[in-house]
């Protein structure tokens, strides 16, 4: 364990920050399944191991963990994450990968399995689950169906049981990767087409009541953060994609949280070269949600803008 680590010294994909009011502490997790703690968002302690999966389950003894999120709901804490067992193949030799939920009575865990061994069909590759309670008062898991399996990634919803111990009902498609007007990749003939990747959904509501969703894809080889808005104000949409990305290039997998003094921030990662290798680094961006659409502002700068986040 390390202490007093600057945020930009941490290597972390898909950063997620829970601002936990009862402990007045920020908890950060993401891909890799580790946890970091901070009182001011600038200096962090960690990493801690908090996920305790069942080695007898489909995940096996040491699953890969992607895009972990922490959610406080009705006094308990839930760990939404993607787990991969590389020893189990699905379809045409794809590694079994699925969204799953663990539970704890504490924000720093340990997070343990609940009743259901699977939340989504065993033959369906899913990733990047998040939580949203819709206008019907029901909690839903929002997730992506992997483009490697279907050729055109999706964002979907499925209802959760009241205690999050499993899912109920059938999934519903919200939108496709190909719905994006801004993402691009090349056809074999050199022409453009929409990128097939859907990644990192995060649902939010602006102060005017507009329902939106952050999600990520690519513009050629640049990871890019997009946003869509629901015309009905519910998860069922229809979802209208913004024409342009919501952040500058080289940012992706964003989520929103409020600091203890009410400042809205986006936790997101960017890519940079470190000793000839690409590293993913967590960043914090200021966000204005006072209108119908998010307006992303400046990146927090260490020792300057960070004190405003305390």
C-alpha atoms as a printed R data frame, in Angstrom:
    type eleno elety resid chain resno       x       y       z
1   ATOM     1    CA   UNK     A     1   0.000   0.000   0.000
2   ATOM     2    CA   UNK     A     2   1.164   3.523  -0.860
3   ATOM     3    CA   UNK     A     3   0.090   6.830   0.653
4   ATOM     4    CA   UNK     A     4  -0.015  10.432  -0.554
5   ATOM     5    CA   UNK     A     5  -0.025   9.423  -4.234
6   ATOM     6    CA   UNK     A     6  -1.000  12.160  -6.753
7   ATOM     7    CA   UNK     A     7  -3.940  11.230  -8.947
8   ATOM     8    CA   UNK     A     8  -1.965  11.534 -12.181
9   ATOM     9    CA   UNK     A     9   0.675   9.123 -10.838
10  ATOM    10    CA   UNK     A    10  -1.911   6.326 -10.676
11  ATOM    11    CA   UNK     A    11  -2.267   4.059 -13.701
12  ATOM    12    CA   UNK     A    12  -5.956   3.221 -13.977
13  ATOM    13    CA   UNK     A    13  -8.440   2.542 -16.770
14  ATOM    14    CA   UNK     A    14 -12.131   3.370 -16.430
15  ATOM    15    CA   UNK     A    15 -11.857   5.377 -13.187
16  ATOM    16    CA   UNK     A    16 -14.942   5.554 -11.005
17  ATOM    17    CA   UNK     A    17 -15.210   7.751  -7.902
18  ATOM    18    CA   UNK     A    18 -17.765   7.307  -5.135
19  ATOM    19    CA   UNK     A    19 -18.116  10.394  -2.934
20  ATOM    20    CA   UNK     A    20 -19.300   8.653   0.219
21  ATOM    21    CA   UNK     A    21 -21.082  11.117   2.510
22  ATOM    22    CA   UNK     A    22 -21.152   8.926   5.664
23  ATOM    23    CA   UNK     A    23 -17.336   8.593   5.688
24  ATOM    24    CA   UNK     A    24 -16.541  11.922   3.960
25  ATOM    25    CA   UNK     A    25 -14.138   9.947   1.786
26  ATOM    26    CA   UNK     A    26 -13.682   9.527  -1.955
27  ATOM    27    CA   UNK     A    27 -13.277   5.929  -3.114
28  ATOM    28    CA   UNK     A    28 -11.853   5.280  -6.588
29  ATOM    29    CA   UNK     A    29 -11.905   2.008  -8.468
30  ATOM    30    CA   UNK     A    30 -11.875   0.869 -12.094
31  ATOM    31    CA   UNK     A    31 -10.309  -1.818 -14.247
32  ATOM    32    CA   UNK     A    32  -8.067  -4.155 -12.253
33  ATOM    33    CA   UNK     A    33 -10.420  -4.356  -9.293
34  ATOM    34    CA   UNK     A    34  -8.287  -2.315  -6.879
35  ATOM    35    CA   UNK     A    35  -9.512   0.495  -4.610
36  ATOM    36    CA   UNK     A    36  -7.969   3.874  -3.733
37  ATOM    37    CA   UNK     A    37  -9.059   6.301  -0.980
38  ATOM    38    CA   UNK     A    38  -8.742  10.083  -0.678
39  ATOM    39    CA   UNK     A    39 -10.042  12.943   1.433
40  ATOM    40    CA   UNK     A    40  -9.336  15.692  -1.126
41  ATOM    41    CA   UNK     A    41  -9.234  14.014  -4.594
42  ATOM    42    CA   UNK     A    42  -5.634  15.111  -5.054
43  ATOM    43    CA   UNK     A    43  -3.694  12.622  -2.891
44  ATOM    44    CA   UNK     A    44  -4.624   8.959  -2.681
45  ATOM    45    CA   UNK     A    45  -3.905   5.881  -0.554
46  ATOM    46    CA   UNK     A    46  -3.919   2.364  -1.978
47  ATOM    47    CA   UNK     A    47  -4.306   0.139  -3.786
48  ATOM    48    CA   UNK     A    48  -6.571  -2.148  -1.733
49  ATOM    49    CA   UNK     A    49  -8.057  -5.484  -2.852
50  ATOM    50    CA   UNK     A    50 -11.789  -5.423  -2.108
51  ATOM    51    CA   UNK     A    51 -13.563  -7.876  -4.462
52  ATOM    52    CA   UNK     A    52 -13.875 -11.440  -3.130
53  ATOM    53    CA   UNK     A    53 -15.362 -13.635  -5.846
54  ATOM    54    CA   UNK     A    54 -16.354 -17.283  -5.492
55  ATOM    55    CA   UNK     A    55 -13.622 -19.491  -7.037
56  ATOM    56    CA   UNK     A    56 -16.224 -22.218  -7.531
57  ATOM    57    CA   UNK     A    57 -18.375 -19.993  -9.723
58  ATOM    58    CA   UNK     A    58 -18.106 -19.542 -13.494
59  ATOM    59    CA   UNK     A    59 -15.524 -16.790 -12.848
60  ATOM    60    CA   UNK     A    60 -12.917 -19.262 -11.658
61  ATOM    61    CA   UNK     A    61 -10.153 -18.611  -9.105
62  ATOM    62    CA   UNK     A    62  -8.740 -15.357 -10.498
63  ATOM    63    CA   UNK     A    63 -11.029 -13.545 -12.935
64  ATOM    64    CA   UNK     A    64  -9.993 -10.376 -14.718
65  ATOM    65    CA   UNK     A    65 -11.967  -7.378 -13.413
66  ATOM    66    CA   UNK     A    66 -12.895  -4.473 -15.673
67  ATOM    67    CA   UNK     A    67 -14.651  -1.133 -15.124
68  ATOM    68    CA   UNK     A    68 -15.651  -1.640 -11.492
69  ATOM    69    CA   UNK     A    69 -18.159   0.825 -10.023
70  ATOM    70    CA   UNK     A    70 -19.311   1.435  -6.434
71  ATOM    71    CA   UNK     A    71 -22.924   2.375  -5.701
72  ATOM    72    CA   UNK     A    72 -24.558   3.159  -2.360
73  ATOM    73    CA   UNK     A    73 -28.214   2.101  -2.401
74  ATOM    74    CA   UNK     A    74 -30.565   1.742   0.578
75  ATOM    75    CA   UNK     A    75 -27.688   1.795   3.040
76  ATOM    76    CA   UNK     A    76 -25.570  -0.910   1.403
77  ATOM    77    CA   UNK     A    77 -22.737  -0.742  -1.126
78  ATOM    78    CA   UNK     A    78 -22.728  -2.559  -4.466
79  ATOM    79    CA   UNK     A    79 -19.794  -3.416  -6.699
80  ATOM    80    CA   UNK     A    80 -20.812  -3.463 -10.381
81  ATOM    81    CA   UNK     A    81 -18.044  -4.888 -12.560
82  ATOM    82    CA   UNK     A    82 -17.157  -6.953 -15.606
83  ATOM    83    CA   UNK     A    83 -15.548 -10.308 -14.830
84  ATOM    84    CA   UNK     A    84 -13.671 -12.404 -17.385
85  ATOM    85    CA   UNK     A    85 -12.709 -16.066 -17.126
86  ATOM    86    CA   UNK     A    86 -10.127 -16.609 -19.853
87  ATOM    87    CA   UNK     A    87 -10.361 -20.405 -19.455
88  ATOM    88    CA   UNK     A    88 -13.999 -20.545 -20.611
89  ATOM    89    CA   UNK     A    89 -14.751 -19.902 -24.282
90  ATOM    90    CA   UNK     A    90 -18.057 -18.679 -25.698
91  ATOM    91    CA   UNK     A    91 -19.115 -18.923 -29.317
92  ATOM    92    CA   UNK     A    92 -16.149 -18.673 -31.670
93  ATOM    93    CA   UNK     A    93 -13.424 -18.917 -29.040
94  ATOM    94    CA   UNK     A    94 -14.259 -15.689 -27.182
95  ATOM    95    CA   UNK     A    95 -13.421 -15.524 -23.479
96  ATOM    96    CA   UNK     A    96 -16.449 -15.604 -21.205
97  ATOM    97    CA   UNK     A    97 -17.090 -12.078 -19.949
98  ATOM    98    CA   UNK     A    98 -20.094 -10.822 -18.022
99  ATOM    99    CA   UNK     A    99 -21.434  -8.087 -15.785
100 ATOM   100    CA   UNK     A   100 -21.997  -9.072 -12.157
101 ATOM   101    CA   UNK     A   101 -22.742  -7.417  -8.804
102 ATOM   102    CA   UNK     A   102 -21.113  -7.942  -5.386
103 ATOM   103    CA   UNK     A   103 -22.261  -6.442  -2.068
104 ATOM   104    CA   UNK     A   104 -20.791  -5.005   1.146
105 ATOM   105    CA   UNK     A   105 -21.919  -3.075   4.199
106 ATOM   106    CA   UNK     A   106 -18.862  -0.801   3.854
107 ATOM   107    CA   UNK     A   107 -17.630   1.344   0.948
108 ATOM   108    CA   UNK     A   108 -14.135  -0.189   1.218
109 ATOM   109    CA   UNK     A   109 -15.464  -3.745   1.257
110 ATOM   110    CA   UNK     A   110 -14.911  -6.571   1.233
111 ATOM   111    CA   UNK     A   111 -17.452  -7.077  -1.558
112 ATOM   112    CA   UNK     A   112 -18.960 -10.558  -1.631
113 ATOM   113    CA   UNK     A   113 -21.182 -12.579  -4.009
114 ATOM   114    CA   UNK     A   114 -24.946 -12.517  -3.666
115 ATOM   115    CA   UNK     A   115 -27.576 -15.145  -4.461
116 ATOM   116    CA   UNK     A   116 -27.615 -15.414  -8.249
117 ATOM   117    CA   UNK     A   117 -24.551 -16.868  -9.964
118 ATOM   118    CA   UNK     A   118 -25.285 -15.053 -13.243
119 ATOM   119    CA   UNK     A   119 -27.023 -11.778 -14.068
120 ATOM   120    CA   UNK     A   120 -27.155 -12.155 -17.854
121 ATOM   121    CA   UNK     A   121 -27.178 -15.143 -20.231
122 ATOM   122    CA   UNK     A   122 -24.005 -17.234 -20.036
123 ATOM   123    CA   UNK     A   123 -23.506 -17.118 -23.810
124 ATOM   124    CA   UNK     A   124 -23.826 -13.317 -24.041
125 ATOM   125    CA   UNK     A   125 -20.644 -11.240 -23.678
126 ATOM   126    CA   UNK     A   126 -21.483  -8.141 -21.631
127 ATOM   127    CA   UNK     A   127 -19.420  -5.393 -20.045
128 ATOM   128    CA   UNK     A   128 -19.332  -2.027 -18.240
129 ATOM   129    CA   UNK     A   129 -22.475  -2.339 -16.125
130 ATOM   130    CA   UNK     A   130 -23.814   0.684 -14.276
131 ATOM   131    CA   UNK     A   131 -26.881   1.477 -12.167
132 ATOM   132    CA   UNK     A   132 -29.864   3.731 -12.779
133 ATOM   133    CA   UNK     A   133 -33.235   4.050 -11.048
134 ATOM   134    CA   UNK     A   134 -35.749   5.094 -13.683
135 ATOM   135    CA   UNK     A   135 -38.964   7.115 -13.404
136 ATOM   136    CA   UNK     A   136 -40.878   3.894 -12.652
137 ATOM   137    CA   UNK     A   137 -38.940   3.678  -9.376
138 ATOM   138    CA   UNK     A   138 -37.198   0.453 -10.407
139 ATOM   139    CA   UNK     A   139 -33.424  -0.043 -10.434
140 ATOM   140    CA   UNK     A   140 -31.870  -1.158 -13.725
141 ATOM   141    CA   UNK     A   141 -28.518  -2.473 -14.826
142 ATOM   142    CA   UNK     A   142 -27.296  -0.607 -17.921
143 ATOM   143    CA   UNK     A   143 -24.571  -2.430 -19.857
144 ATOM   144    CA   UNK     A   144 -22.970  -3.024 -23.252
145 ATOM   145    CA   UNK     A   145 -23.291  -6.153 -25.377
146 ATOM   146    CA   UNK     A   146 -19.765  -6.768 -26.667
147 ATOM   147    CA   UNK     A   147 -19.113  -5.789 -30.299
148 ATOM   148    CA   UNK     A   148 -16.710  -8.732 -30.658
149 ATOM   149    CA   UNK     A   149 -19.747 -11.000 -30.470
150 ATOM   150    CA   UNK     A   150 -22.472  -9.082 -32.291
151 ATOM   151    CA   UNK     A   151 -20.447  -6.915 -34.695
152 ATOM   152    CA   UNK     A   152 -22.317  -3.756 -33.646
153 ATOM   153    CA   UNK     A   153 -22.038  -2.991 -29.927
154 ATOM   154    CA   UNK     A   154 -25.174  -2.119 -28.001
155 ATOM   155    CA   UNK     A   155 -26.249  -0.349 -24.849
156 ATOM   156    CA   UNK     A   156 -29.051  -2.252 -23.109
157 ATOM   157    CA   UNK     A   157 -31.007  -2.275 -19.854
158 ATOM   158    CA   UNK     A   158 -32.349  -5.055 -17.639
159 ATOM   159    CA   UNK     A   159 -34.306  -4.757 -14.392
160 ATOM   160    CA   UNK     A   160 -32.587  -5.662 -11.131
161 ATOM   161    CA   UNK     A   161 -34.216  -7.448  -8.228
162 ATOM   162    CA   UNK     A   162 -34.951  -5.023  -5.353
163 ATOM   163    CA   UNK     A   163 -31.907  -6.235  -3.388
164 ATOM   164    CA   UNK     A   164 -29.695  -6.415  -6.520
165 ATOM   165    CA   UNK     A   165 -29.146 -10.152  -5.948
166 ATOM   166    CA   UNK     A   166 -29.964 -10.852  -9.598
167 ATOM   167    CA   UNK     A   167 -31.838  -9.571 -12.635
168 ATOM   168    CA   UNK     A   168 -35.430 -10.085 -13.682
169 ATOM   169    CA   UNK     A   169 -37.236  -9.972 -17.001
170 ATOM   170    CA   UNK     A   170 -35.556  -9.614 -20.381
171 ATOM   171    CA   UNK     A   171 -33.056  -7.057 -21.686
172 ATOM   172    CA   UNK     A   172 -34.163  -4.127 -23.817
173 ATOM   173    CA   UNK     A   173 -32.010  -2.484 -26.482
174 ATOM   174    CA   UNK     A   174 -31.463   1.254 -25.931
175 ATOM   175    CA   UNK     A   175 -29.152   2.071 -28.861
176 ATOM   176    CA   UNK     A   176 -26.443   0.705 -31.166
177 ATOM   177    CA   UNK     A   177 -22.865   1.768 -31.776
178 ATOM   178    CA   UNK     A   178 -23.817   2.533 -35.358
179 ATOM   179    CA   UNK     A   179 -26.282   5.198 -34.135
180 ATOM   180    CA   UNK     A   180 -23.329   7.476 -33.398
181 ATOM   181    CA   UNK     A   181 -22.787  10.342 -35.887
182 ATOM   182    CA   UNK     A   182 -19.285  11.129 -34.522
183 ATOM   183    CA   UNK     A   183 -17.514   7.759 -34.145
184 ATOM   184    CA   UNK     A   184 -15.625   6.475 -37.172
185 ATOM   185    CA   UNK     A   185 -13.512   3.629 -38.484
186 ATOM   186    CA   UNK     A   186 -12.350   2.641 -41.948
187 ATOM   187    CA   UNK     A   187 -13.926   0.181 -44.363
188 ATOM   188    CA   UNK     A   188 -11.594  -1.953 -46.472
189 ATOM   189    CA   UNK     A   189 -12.075   0.437 -49.378
190 ATOM   190    CA   UNK     A   190 -10.901   3.380 -47.255
191 ATOM   191    CA   UNK     A   191 -14.328   4.919 -46.740
192 ATOM   192    CA   UNK     A   192 -15.678   5.765 -43.292
193 ATOM   193    CA   UNK     A   193 -18.313   3.978 -41.266
194 ATOM   194    CA   UNK     A   194 -19.493   4.322 -37.633
195 ATOM   195    CA   UNK     A   195 -17.268   2.557 -35.129
196 ATOM   196    CA   UNK     A   196 -18.680  -0.701 -33.744
197 ATOM   197    CA   UNK     A   197 -17.608  -0.196 -30.102
198 ATOM   198    CA   UNK     A   198 -19.934   0.767 -27.242
199 ATOM   199    CA   UNK     A   199 -18.158   1.315 -23.952
200 ATOM   200    CA   UNK     A   200 -18.713   2.763 -20.471
201 ATOM   201    CA   UNK     A   201 -22.364   3.895 -20.247
202 ATOM   202    CA   UNK     A   202 -23.154   6.375 -17.464
203 ATOM   203    CA   UNK     A   203 -26.680   7.755 -16.969
204 ATOM   204    CA   UNK     A   204 -27.352  11.210 -15.489
205 ATOM   205    CA   UNK     A   205 -30.020  13.867 -15.230
206 ATOM   206    CA   UNK     A   206 -29.317  17.579 -15.664
207 ATOM   207    CA   UNK     A   207 -30.696  20.216 -13.315
208 ATOM   208    CA   UNK     A   208 -33.427  20.933 -15.882
209 ATOM   209    CA   UNK     A   209 -34.529  17.291 -15.742
210 ATOM   210    CA   UNK     A   210 -33.032  16.164 -19.058
211 ATOM   211    CA   UNK     A   211 -31.976  12.492 -19.028
212 ATOM   212    CA   UNK     A   212 -28.625  11.819 -20.660
213 ATOM   213    CA   UNK     A   213 -26.061   9.086 -21.061
214 ATOM   214    CA   UNK     A   214 -22.301   9.280 -21.451
215 ATOM   215    CA   UNK     A   215 -20.725   6.496 -23.490
216 ATOM   216    CA   UNK     A   216 -17.458   5.943 -25.304
217 ATOM   217    CA   UNK     A   217 -16.279   4.759 -28.714
218 ATOM   218    CA   UNK     A   218 -13.421   5.587 -31.079
219 ATOM   219    CA   UNK     A   219 -12.664   8.058 -33.845
220 ATOM   220    CA   UNK     A   220 -10.220   5.926 -35.826
221 ATOM   221    CA   UNK     A   221  -7.516   5.226 -33.212
222 ATOM   222    CA   UNK     A   222  -8.549   7.928 -30.688
223 ATOM   223    CA   UNK     A   223 -10.646   6.987 -27.650
224 ATOM   224    CA   UNK     A   224 -13.525   9.480 -27.507
225 ATOM   225    CA   UNK     A   225 -16.319  10.440 -25.099
226 ATOM   226    CA   UNK     A   226 -19.811  10.906 -26.493
227 ATOM   227    CA   UNK     A   227 -23.225  11.675 -25.030
228 ATOM   228    CA   UNK     A   228 -26.861  10.985 -25.908
229 ATOM   229    CA   UNK     A   229 -30.150  12.358 -24.545
230 ATOM   230    CA   UNK     A   230 -33.506  10.631 -24.060
231 ATOM   231    CA   UNK     A   231 -36.460  12.334 -25.722
232 ATOM   232    CA   UNK     A   232 -38.929  10.684 -23.319
233 ATOM   233    CA   UNK     A   233 -36.945  11.367 -20.165
234 ATOM   234    CA   UNK     A   234 -36.821   7.636 -19.422
235 ATOM   235    CA   UNK     A   235 -34.371   4.846 -20.203
236 ATOM   236    CA   UNK     A   236 -36.611   3.663 -23.039
237 ATOM   237    CA   UNK     A   237 -35.707   6.748 -25.065
238 ATOM   238    CA   UNK     A   238 -35.591   7.205 -27.970
239 ATOM   239    CA   UNK     A   239 -31.955   8.183 -27.476
240 ATOM   240    CA   UNK     A   240 -30.677  10.992 -29.684
241 ATOM   241    CA   UNK     A   241 -26.921  11.086 -30.156
242 ATOM   242    CA   UNK     A   242 -25.095  14.410 -30.059
243 ATOM   243    CA   UNK     A   243 -23.328  15.188 -33.330
244 ATOM   244    CA   UNK     A   244 -19.984  15.911 -31.683
245 ATOM   245    CA   UNK     A   245 -18.049  14.392 -28.749
246 ATOM   246    CA   UNK     A   246 -18.577  15.994 -25.348
247 ATOM   247    CA   UNK     A   247 -14.871  16.148 -24.374
248 ATOM   248    CA   UNK     A   248 -11.647  16.868 -26.260
249 ATOM   249    CA   UNK     A   249  -9.952  13.906 -28.014
250 ATOM   250    CA   UNK     A   250  -8.158  11.206 -26.015
251 ATOM   251    CA   UNK     A   251 -10.638  11.069 -23.131
252 ATOM   252    CA   UNK     A   252 -13.075   8.229 -22.477
253 ATOM   253    CA   UNK     A   253 -15.102   6.074 -20.111
254 ATOM   254    CA   UNK     A   254 -16.367   9.044 -18.111
255 ATOM   255    CA   UNK     A   255 -18.699   9.185 -15.114
256 ATOM   256    CA   UNK     A   256 -20.078  12.039 -13.006
257 ATOM   257    CA   UNK     A   257 -20.012  12.685  -9.267
258 ATOM   258    CA   UNK     A   258 -20.443  15.625  -6.910
259 ATOM   259    CA   UNK     A   259 -17.783  16.658  -4.425
260 ATOM   260    CA   UNK     A   260 -18.763  17.193  -0.814
261 ATOM   261    CA   UNK     A   261 -19.166  20.909  -1.512
262 ATOM   262    CA   UNK     A   262 -21.471  20.268  -4.488
263 ATOM   263    CA   UNK     A   263 -19.061  20.669  -7.402
264 ATOM   264    CA   UNK     A   264 -19.887  18.412 -10.371
265 ATOM   265    CA   UNK     A   265 -16.875  16.570 -11.812
266 ATOM   266    CA   UNK     A   266 -16.270  13.977 -14.480
267 ATOM   267    CA   UNK     A   267 -13.851  11.147 -13.689
268 ATOM   268    CA   UNK     A   268 -12.370   9.900 -16.949
269 ATOM   269    CA   UNK     A   269  -9.118   8.472 -18.280
270 ATOM   270    CA   UNK     A   270  -6.787   9.602 -21.005
271 ATOM   271    CA   UNK     A   271  -3.859   7.905 -22.745
272 ATOM   272    CA   UNK     A   272  -0.237   8.971 -22.612
273 ATOM   273    CA   UNK     A   273   3.081   7.394 -23.542
274 ATOM   274    CA   UNK     A   274   5.275   6.275 -20.628
275 ATOM   275    CA   UNK     A   275   8.647   4.779 -21.553
276 ATOM   276    CA   UNK     A   276   7.377   3.878 -24.999
277 ATOM   277    CA   UNK     A   277   4.216   2.205 -23.741
278 ATOM   278    CA   UNK     A   278   0.657   3.535 -23.620
279 ATOM   279    CA   UNK     A   279  -0.632   4.183 -20.096
280 ATOM   280    CA   UNK     A   280  -4.134   5.127 -18.994
281 ATOM   281    CA   UNK     A   281  -4.277   7.908 -16.423
282 ATOM   282    CA   UNK     A   282  -7.329   9.089 -14.425
283 ATOM   283    CA   UNK     A   283  -8.335  12.721 -14.915
284 ATOM   284    CA   UNK     A   284 -10.950  15.048 -13.428
285 ATOM   285    CA   UNK     A   285 -12.878  17.568 -15.537
286 ATOM   286    CA   UNK     A   286 -15.249  20.288 -14.366
287 ATOM   287    CA   UNK     A   287 -18.830  19.934 -15.643
288 ATOM   288    CA   UNK     A   288 -21.805  22.313 -15.812
289 ATOM   289    CA   UNK     A   289 -25.210  20.593 -15.836
290 ATOM   290    CA   UNK     A   290 -27.371  23.678 -15.281
291 ATOM   291    CA   UNK     A   291 -28.894  23.498 -18.775
292 ATOM   292    CA   UNK     A   292 -30.434  20.752 -20.892
293 ATOM   293    CA   UNK     A   293 -26.985  19.528 -21.981
294 ATOM   294    CA   UNK     A   294 -23.688  18.960 -20.224
295 ATOM   295    CA   UNK     A   295 -20.938  21.499 -20.754
296 ATOM   296    CA   UNK     A   296 -17.488  20.093 -19.968
297 ATOM   297    CA   UNK     A   297 -14.989  22.612 -18.654
298 ATOM   298    CA   UNK     A   298 -11.356  22.616 -17.669
299 ATOM   299    CA   UNK     A   299  -9.275  19.795 -16.252
300 ATOM   300    CA   UNK     A   300  -8.376  20.118 -12.583
301 ATOM   301    CA   UNK     A   301  -4.750  21.108 -12.084
302 ATOM   302    CA   UNK     A   302  -2.806  19.795  -9.120
303 ATOM   303    CA   UNK     A   303  -2.092  22.346  -6.408
304 ATOM   304    CA   UNK     A   304  -4.224  25.001  -8.142
305 ATOM   305    CA   UNK     A   305  -7.807  24.039  -8.953
306 ATOM   306    CA   UNK     A   306  -7.896  20.987  -6.679
307 ATOM   307    CA   UNK     A   307  -8.530  22.874  -3.421
308 ATOM   308    CA   UNK     A   308 -11.890  23.968  -4.856
309 ATOM   309    CA   UNK     A   309 -12.891  20.283  -4.942
310 ATOM   310    CA   UNK     A   310 -12.491  19.770  -1.193
